[in-house]
Amino acid sequence: MISMDKKSDTVIVVLHEIYGINQHMQHMCKLLSDQGYDVICPDLLGRETPFDYSQEEAAYLNFMENVGFAHASSQIKSLLLSIRDRYKKICIVGFSIGATIAWLCSEEKGIDGIVGFYGSRIRNYLELTPQCPTLLFFPQEEPSFDVDELISTLDHHHNVSAYQCNGQHGFSDPYSSRYHVHSAQKTLNEMLEFFREKVTIHE
């Protein structure tokens, strides 16, 4: 787990991809910490070292077979419960499976905002209705489903804003071959603005 304590009254819980807490997650945690937020990035895999990007298939199988969305979201709900009394505001940002886990927690009370990057499995849980402002970013296309169709469905959800970005799944990760500079910078700025405007200013 990464934990960065800035003595803030707002905490951002960062949920990693199938690879675990890798350089991208460390980079994101530092970036959010530099904005003055407390940051927690729980290790959902329980591994000493993260998977490499070249191990994508093994990393995916490991998550699905040894962790799974139900167990991971249960872990995060317990974490949220344990920190609720310490903070005025609790937000979540998730990447890929982390975005779907954030979505699965979105009906919980006490969450003030969620940002999700390319949470492709959200399509399996469209019956959920987030109870807090939720900002979702998807790539231009995904091999396994129609992104336009998913965004169209999500647009009918209360509290949800969903956007399509240039690039592929992984576009926000500067350590990935799928990194898309423009989309990464644009979504990063929108995420920070979302946290500032939707979450930390309005009481």
Disulfide bonds with the S-S distance in Angstrom:
none
